[in-house]
Amino acid sequence: MADTDKPSVLYVCVHNAGRSQMAAAYTLTLSGGAVEVRSAGSAPGDRVNPAAVEAMLEEGIDMSAARPKILTTEAVKASDVVITMGCGDTCPVFPGKRYEDWELADPAGKGVDAVRPIRDEIKQRVLDLLESLGVERME
C-alpha cells in the first residue's frame, strides 16, 4: 500500500471533470474516508462538469469545490489502485499496481438527465471496488 495503512485509489480520465470526479467523490463518501482518494486527468479541463456536480448533489454529495488536476507520475506511484476511464495510453504503468479500465460514457457536454445513468454506474463500480478492497460501505 501507499504511505498510509489505508488503500489508495487514483481515478483518471481525460479532462478530470466528470467521471473521475464523481468516482472520487463516491469513494471518499462511501468509504467514510477509509480510502485515500486521488483523481486526475491527462488533459484537465478548466472546471468540473456542472451537470456532474448537479447529479452528485442529488445524491447528497457536493463536488462544487472540486477542480480538475493534471495527472502526474507521482500520483500513480502513490496509489495502490489506478482506475482509468477513457484516457487511453496516457497513464503511466508501474509494476505492482492494480489497474482497471472502466468503460463509461463521457458526460462532457451532456445535461443532468444524461449524466444520471453514468453517475449510477459509477456508484455501483465504486461499491464493487470498495468490497474488493475489504472496505466497509458507509452511508
C-alpha angles and dihedrals in degrees: 000000000000126000094304132054091248123083118260127215129193119198116201131188131152101264100019085221105109128002098032092044092051091047092049092048092049092047093051093046100040093045093048088230094307090124126059104231132201133169131188144159136226089224105014120209124230094252143005114273107269091216089055090050090050093047091051092047086060086061092049094255118125113209095163093113094050118113129195114254133198118252112249132190087235092059090053093047091050094052130084094200126033116195115192124196112191099320094123117201097341094098114091114235123219127184116255096030123117111234128192129174114210112201104212133157113260112247093201111131093003129120125242093266090062093042096055096074090047090050091049092050090049091051092053092047091049090050090051091048093050090050091051089051092050092244117146117234117246125199 
